[in-house]
Amino acid sequence: MNGRTQRLHRWGAHLAIAAAYAAGYELTRYVSLPQWLLTAGLRLACLLLLPMRYWPALALGEGLPLIENAIFCAPTFGPAWALSASVPLVALWMGLMKPLRQRWTLYDHRGQLRLPLILAATLGCALITAASTTLTLLTALWSATPGKWPAISASDYFWAYLLGAYLGSLTLTPVILALRERFLALQGRPLTLQMIWQSSLFQEMLCWVIPLLVALTWLALGTADDSLREASRLALLWPVFGLAWRHGWHGSAFGGLGASIALALTTQGNLDPNALRVEVILALGLSGAFLIGGRAPARFRQPSPTQGKKS
């Protein structure tokens, strides 16, 4: 009876993880764009943090909605597309992430996050995403009746998906890792609203980062001058650098989240060429900010029981 109960608990844990991941995946997919794939950030965070024994639950949670969608859309896009579209990307990512997880731990011997490893994993997974998604697109085009779909450049979509997966990962994964690190630093103490309010990072986000991002977004959306719009988009990097200088890679994570959301709000349709150029610069800037922020002497890195009020 004990063995049966343990098996039920294990299956229950897998099903709970699959359901939670499926819900998060659907939510992030709903707000994603080809050049800004938040699903990639959720996927990478789960593969970094969850024990590998739970990875099949991730494939189940991502795969079932894809299979359902493939079955319904197969008459339109063809069986080859349905087969390609039903393969969960998280299963393909596992081929890269498993040797990385087996070779390196998430933190080094000094207790610092291995940011170069995360950036390398982000780039590798983005390449897998771009190749797989472009192949799925091509299978739909090959199965279509000539003239049924407008002319589509597969190479343009490949680079958009590559950038989207990379930037989407940099948008969401570091924030999840930073929140986890801050939660663990509480060392069992309950998290209170007062502790959140007194966090210097939270205060700076409220006092100047969010107002600045809102102003720049409003300017980019409201102006008819392309040069001013591009300058407003590029200026979104300054809060990232400011928070990185003040709070290390934690600041880069939250600044990057805000800047990426602001840039996505200014995007005019899929594959907006002007937005894509800025996204490339933003992705490079975020990568540099994380690496530099990881080496900076962050105040939060070694918390003590008395650090709950300021972080």
SVG drawing of the C-alpha trace seen along z (x, -y; Angstrom):
<svg xmlns="http://www.w3.org/2000/svg" viewBox="-11 -63 45 65">
<polyline fill="none" stroke="black" stroke-width="0.4" points="0.0,0.0 2.9,-2.3 4.4,-1.7 1.1,-2.3 0.7,-5.6 4.1,-6.8 3.4,-6.0 0.2,-7.9 2.0,-10.9 4.6,-10.8 2.0,-10.7 0.1,-13.4 3.2,-15.6 3.8,-15.1 0.2,-15.9 0.2,-19.0 3.4,-20.3 2.1,-19.5 -1.2,-21.4 0.7,-24.4 3.1,-24.5 0.3,-24.2 -1.5,-27.1 1.6,-29.3 2.5,-28.3 -0.9,-29.3 -0.8,-32.6 2.7,-33.5 1.8,-32.3 -1.3,-34.6 0.9,-37.7 3.8,-36.6 4.9,-37.9 7.2,-36.1 10.0,-38.5 9.1,-38.3 8.4,-34.8 7.8,-34.8 7.1,-31.1 10.8,-30.6 11.5,-32.4 9.0,-30.2 10.4,-27.1 14.0,-27.9 13.3,-28.8 11.5,-25.4 14.4,-23.5 16.9,-25.3 15.1,-24.9 13.0,-21.7 14.7,-18.4 15.1,-16.4 12.8,-13.7 9.9,-16.1 10.9,-17.1 8.4,-14.6 5.6,-16.6 6.8,-19.7 6.6,-17.8 3.1,-16.6 1.9,-20.1 3.2,-21.7 2.5,-18.8 -1.2,-18.2 -2.5,-21.7 -0.2,-21.5 -1.6,-18.1 -5.1,-19.3 -4.4,-22.4 -2.6,-20.2 -5.6,-17.9 -8.1,-20.7 -5.9,-22.6 -4.6,-19.6 -7.2,-19.9 -6.1,-23.4 -2.3,-23.1 -1.8,-19.4 -0.6,-16.3 3.1,-17.2 2.5,-20.5 0.3,-18.7 3.2,-16.3 5.7,-19.1 3.5,-21.4 2.6,-18.7 6.3,-18.3 6.7,-20.4 9.8,-22.6 10.6,-21.8 11.3,-18.2 13.8,-19.5 15.4,-21.8 16.0,-18.9 18.6,-17.6 20.7,-20.7 19.8,-21.4 20.4,-17.8 24.2,-17.8 24.5,-21.3 22.6,-20.5 24.7,-17.3 28.0,-19.1 27.4,-22.3 25.3,-23.4 23.3,-26.6 25.5,-28.2 29.3,-28.1 31.4,-27.3 31.1,-30.9 27.3,-30.8 27.1,-33.1 24.7,-32.4 26.5,-31.1 25.3,-33.9 27.5,-33.0 26.1,-29.4 22.6,-30.8 23.3,-33.1 24.9,-30.2 21.8,-28.0 19.6,-30.9 21.3,-31.2 21.4,-27.5 17.7,-27.1 16.9,-30.1 18.6,-28.4 16.6,-25.2 13.4,-27.3 14.1,-29.2 15.0,-26.0 12.0,-24.0 9.4,-26.9 10.7,-27.8 10.4,-24.1 6.8,-24.1 6.1,-27.2 7.6,-25.7 5.6,-22.5 2.4,-24.6 3.6,-26.6 4.5,-23.4 1.2,-21.8 -0.8,-24.9 -2.4,-25.4 -0.3,-27.7 -1.5,-31.3 -3.5,-30.4 -1.0,-32.2 0.9,-35.4 4.6,-35.3 6.5,-34.7 10.3,-34.8 11.3,-31.9 14.7,-33.5 13.0,-36.6 10.9,-34.4 13.9,-32.4 15.8,-35.5 12.6,-36.8 12.0,-33.6 15.7,-33.4 15.6,-36.9 12.2,-36.3 13.3,-33.2 16.5,-34.9 14.9,-38.1 11.8,-36.3 14.2,-34.2 16.1,-37.2 12.8,-38.9 11.3,-36.3 14.0,-33.7 16.2,-36.1 13.2,-37.6 12.1,-34.2 15.6,-33.3 16.0,-36.6 12.6,-36.2 13.6,-32.6 17.0,-33.8 15.3,-36.6 12.7,-34.2 15.4,-31.7 17.3,-34.5 14.4,-35.0 15.7,-31.7 12.2,-30.6 11.0,-34.0 7.5,-35.0 7.4,-37.5 5.4,-40.6 4.2,-43.6 6.4,-45.8 9.5,-43.9 8.5,-44.3 7.7,-48.0 11.0,-48.7 13.1,-46.9 15.3,-49.5 14.9,-47.8 11.1,-47.9 11.2,-51.6 13.4,-52.5 11.2,-50.6 8.2,-52.6 9.9,-56.0 11.7,-56.4 12.0,-53.2 8.3,-52.6 7.4,-56.3 10.4,-56.6 9.4,-53.5 5.8,-54.7 6.9,-58.1 9.2,-56.6 6.5,-54.2 3.9,-57.0 6.4,-59.1 7.2,-56.2 3.5,-55.5 2.5,-59.1 5.1,-60.5 5.0,-60.4 8.7,-61.0 10.5,-57.7 13.8,-59.0 12.2,-60.2 10.4,-56.8 13.6,-54.9 15.4,-57.2 12.6,-56.6 12.9,-52.9 16.7,-52.9 16.4,-55.0 14.6,-52.0 18.0,-50.6 19.0,-53.3 16.8,-52.0 18.4,-48.6 21.9,-49.9 20.9,-52.1 19.4,-49.2 22.3,-46.9 24.7,-49.5 22.6,-49.8 21.5,-46.2 23.6,-43.9 22.0,-41.3 18.8,-41.4 18.4,-45.0 19.2,-43.9 16.5,-41.3 13.7,-43.6 14.9,-46.5 15.0,-44.1 11.5,-42.9 10.1,-46.5 12.1,-47.5 11.1,-44.5 7.4,-45.0 7.6,-48.6 9.3,-47.8 6.7,-45.1 3.9,-47.6 5.5,-49.9 5.8,-47.2 3.6,-47.8 2.6,-44.3 4.7,-41.2 8.2,-41.6 8.2,-45.4 11.7,-46.1 12.3,-49.2 11.4,-47.4 13.5,-44.4 16.6,-46.6 16.0,-48.0 15.3,-44.5 18.7,-43.3 20.3,-46.2 18.2,-45.5 19.1,-41.8 22.8,-42.7 22.4,-45.3 20.6,-42.9 23.3,-40.3 26.0,-42.7 24.1,-44.1 23.7,-40.6 27.3,-39.7 28.5,-43.0 25.8,-42.9 26.8,-39.4 30.4,-40.6 29.2,-43.7 29.3,-43.6 25.5,-43.3 24.3,-44.2 21.8,-41.4 24.2,-38.5 24.9,-37.5 21.8,-38.2 21.7,-38.1 18.7,-37.9 18.8,-41.7 18.6,-42.4 14.8,-41.8 14.1,-45.5 16.5,-46.7 17.6,-44.8"/>
</svg>
